[in-house]
Amino acid sequence: MLTKEQIAKIAVSALEDKMAKELQILRIETITTLADYFIICTGSSNTHVRTLMEEVEQRLGLSGIKPHHIEGHGSNTWVLMDYTSVIIHIFTDEARKFYQLDRVWADAIFVEPGEIATDPETGSL
């Protein structure tokens, strides 16, 4: 079983490899029970949003991790991938500007991709 940090790290790596734009990682566990991390990024087109979603799903699937739920894959303007402790939001530029999740969750701790490598409680990946 992967830790929440490992799930986030795999998802971020998949998004970076497929050239996601404006990638943000928010640690939200101290302000909500929804999840521990939100990963937010932008795709350059509807097709790119779908490609990003498929890459995350494939990479995590190879590690035996299946999404609890995926919403929005029909429209490809905002896809939400729910991995319970990690929720991934993939937007088109227009949808991201409209919903402004970065501002809605401004109280979250913004984390750099390299900072999710270790769990602060256990010190492990």
Stockholm file with secondary structure:
# STOCKHOLM 1.0

chainA/1-125         MLTKEQIAKIAVSALEDKMAKELQILRIETITTLADYFIICTGSSNTHVRTLMEEVEQRLGLSGIKPHHIEGHGSNTWVLMDYTSVIIHIFTDEARKFYQLDRVWADAIFVEPGEIATDPETGSL
#=GR chainA/1-125 SS CCCHHHHHHHHHHHHHHTTCEEEEEEECTTTCSSCSEEEEEEESSHHHHHHHHHHHHHHHHHTTCCCSEEECTTTCSEEEEECSSEEEEEEEHHHHHHHCHHHHTTTSEEECGGGGGSCTTTCCC
#=GC SS_cons         CCCHHHHHHHHHHHHHHTTCEEEEEEECTTTCSSCSEEEEEEESSHHHHHHHHHHHHHHHHHTTCCCSEEECTTTCSEEEEECSSEEEEEEEHHHHHHHCHHHHTTTSEEECGGGGGSCTTTCCC
//
